[in-house]
Amino acid sequence: MSGPAHPEVVVGDDGLARCAWGASDPEYRRYHDEEWGTPLRDPVRLYEKLCLEGFQAGLSWITILRRRPAFREVFHGFDPERVAAMDGADVERLLADARIIRHRGKIEATIANARATLALDVPLDELLWGFAPEPRTSAPVSFTEVPATTPESTAMSRALRARGFRFVGPTTMYALMQSTGMVDDHLAACFRSGSARTTASAVA
């Protein structure tokens, strides 16, 4: 990597300027370039992202990314119907699996969130995207301009909690909005800025 073109933007060896956090690790770089801020509407992948954002609470996202294949394996590809059928024995088994985050509350929340998803009276994608704000009129220049929560993420959190979802606080839900392209928080100097709104992806 070369020196930063901006304190929070780094120009890579491919000549592209990226948000600095997305240039620090090969997996982060792929995630930044291909996923973060890209509109995601597939209900299964949205359920997965919702749960993984909950697992991320208190940890770095790279920790989750590196464990995502194992998460997908133990949670049956995040198929809500299969996860909803998991029971206490499955929880105990996963608590012994060092490949994932061994947190009882988060594991149980993933199962509860699957059941809550199946109980919804509207599709999960319709519910979540109903809280997406209007696109920014201009991209943030610095991450100091990027909030931790917004009225929309707070409203999403409140609505999900009322429906039985867990680990869906306002900060976690704003991170979900960022990762699924409901908001585009790529910095103005980043090559992805603005492109997320026009690039749809259903596969993470």
C-alpha positions in Angstrom: 0.0 0.0 0.0 1.1 3.5 -0.6 0.7 6.4 1.7 -2.8 7.7 2.4 -4.3 10.0 -0.2 -6.4 11.3 2.7 -6.0 10.4 6.5 -8.9 8.0 6.2 -8.4 6.8 2.6 -5.6 4.6 1.3 -4.5 4.0 -2.3 -3.8 0.4 -2.9 -1.3 -1.3 -5.2 -4.1 -1.5 -7.7 -4.3 2.2 -7.8 -7.8 2.4 -6.2 -8.5 4.6 -3.2 -10.3 2.9 -0.4 -11.7 3.6 3.0 -8.6 3.0 5.2 -10.3 0.2 7.2 -10.9 -1.7 4.0 -7.2 -1.7 3.0 -5.8 -3.2 6.2 -6.3 -6.9 5.5 -7.0 -9.0 2.4 -10.4 -10.2 3.7 -11.4 -6.7 4.7 -10.4 -5.4 1.3 -12.6 -8.0 -0.4 -15.5 -7.2 2.0 -15.1 -3.5 1.5 -14.9 -3.8 -2.3 -17.7 -6.3 -2.8 -20.1 -6.3 0.1 -20.1 -3.3 2.4 -22.6 -0.7 1.2 -23.9 -2.9 -1.6 -27.7 -3.3 -1.6 -28.6 -6.7 -0.3 -32.2 -7.9 -0.4 -32.0 -11.7 -0.2 -34.0 -12.6 3.0 -31.7 -15.4 4.0 -28.6 -13.3 3.6 -30.3 -10.4 5.5 -31.1 -12.8 8.4 -27.5 -13.9 8.3 -26.2 -10.4 8.4 -28.6 -9.4 11.2 -27.3 -12.3 13.3 -23.6 -11.8 12.5 -23.9 -8.1 13.3 -25.2 -9.3 16.7 -22.2 -11.6 17.1 -19.9 -8.7 16.3 -21.1 -6.6 19.2 -18.0 -5.9 21.3 -15.6 -7.5 18.7 -14.0 -6.4 15.5 -15.8 -7.3 12.2 -12.7 -9.0 10.9 -13.1 -11.6 13.7 -16.6 -12.4 12.3 -15.5 -12.4 8.7 -12.8 -15.0 9.4 -15.3 -17.2 11.2 -18.2 -16.7 8.7 -17.6 -20.0 6.9 -17.9 -21.9 10.3 -20.9 -19.8 11.3 -22.6 -20.8 8.0 -21.8 -24.4 8.6 -23.1 -24.7 12.2 -26.2 -22.6 11.5 -27.2 -24.5 8.3 -26.4 -21.8 5.9 -28.6 -19.5 8.0 -31.7 -21.1 6.7 -34.3 -19.7 9.2 -36.4 -22.9 9.2 -33.5 -25.1 10.0 -32.1 -22.7 12.6 -35.5 -22.3 14.2 -35.6 -26.1 14.8 -32.3 -26.0 16.8 -32.6 -26.7 20.5 -30.8 -26.7 23.8 -28.6 -29.6 22.8 -27.5 -27.6 19.7 -26.7 -24.6 21.9 -24.4 -26.7 24.2 -22.7 -28.2 21.1 -22.0 -24.8 19.6 -20.7 -23.5 22.9 -17.9 -26.1 22.6 -17.1 -25.2 19.0 -14.0 -23.0 19.0 -14.5 -22.0 15.3 -17.3 -19.6 16.2 -17.9 -17.0 18.9 -18.9 -19.1 21.9 -21.4 -16.7 23.5 -24.5 -18.4 24.8 -26.7 -15.3 24.5 -25.7 -14.7 20.9 -26.1 -18.3 19.9 -29.6 -18.4 21.5 -30.4 -15.1 19.9 -29.6 -16.5 16.4 -32.2 -19.3 17.1 -34.7 -16.8 18.5 -34.2 -14.5 15.5 -34.9 -17.4 13.1 -38.2 -18.1 14.9 -39.0 -14.4 14.9 -38.3 -14.3 11.2 -40.6 -17.1 10.5 -43.3 -15.5 12.6 -43.2 -12.2 10.7 -46.4 -11.0 8.8 -44.2 -9.4 6.2 -41.0 -10.7 4.4 -37.9 -9.8 6.4 -36.4 -7.9 3.5 -39.6 -5.7 3.2 -39.5 -5.1 6.9 -35.8 -4.1 7.1 -35.7 -2.0 3.9 -38.8 -0.1 5.1 -36.4 1.7 7.5 -33.8 2.6 4.9 -33.4 6.4 4.8 -33.3 8.5 1.7 -29.8 8.4 0.0 -27.2 10.9 1.2 -27.1 14.0 -0.9 -23.3 14.0 -0.5 -20.8 11.4 0.6 -19.0 11.8 4.0 -15.5 13.2 3.7 -14.5 11.7 7.1 -15.7 9.0 9.3 -16.3 11.7 11.9 -19.4 12.5 9.8 -20.7 8.9 10.0 -23.1 8.4 12.9 -23.2 5.4 15.3 -27.0 5.5 15.3 -29.7 7.3 13.5 -33.5 7.8 14.0 -34.0 5.1 11.4 -31.7 2.5 13.1 -33.4 3.3 16.4 -36.8 2.7 14.8 -35.6 -0.5 13.2 -34.3 -1.7 16.5 -37.5 -0.9 18.3 -39.6 -2.7 15.6 -37.5 -5.8 15.7 -37.4 -6.1 19.5 -41.2 -5.8 19.5 -41.2 -8.8 17.2 -39.0 -10.9 19.4 -35.6 -10.3 17.8 -32.5 -10.1 20.1 -29.1 -8.3 19.9 -30.6 -5.7 17.6 -29.7 -2.5 19.3 -29.7 0.8 17.4 -25.9 0.8 16.9 -26.0 -2.8 15.7 -28.8 -2.0 13.3 -27.0 1.0 11.9 -24.0 -1.3 11.2 -26.5 -3.6 9.5 -27.8 -0.7 7.4 -24.2 0.1 6.3 -23.3 -3.5 5.5 -26.5 -4.2 3.5 -26.4 -0.9 1.5 -29.4 0.8 3.1 -26.9 3.6 3.6 -23.7 4.3 1.7 -21.0 5.4 4.1 -18.0 5.0 1.8 -16.0 8.1 2.1 -16.1 10.6 -0.8 -12.6 9.8 -1.9 -13.2 6.0 -1.9 -13.7 4.4 -5.3 -16.9 2.7 -4.0 -18.5 6.0 -3.0 -21.9 6.2 -4.7 -21.4 3.0 -6.6 -23.1 1.0 -3.8 -26.5 2.6 -4.6 -26.4 1.3 -8.2 -24.8 -2.2 -7.6 -27.2 -4.8 -6.3 -26.0 -8.1 -4.8 -27.9 -11.0 -3.4 -24.9 -13.1 -2.4 -22.5 -12.2 0.3 
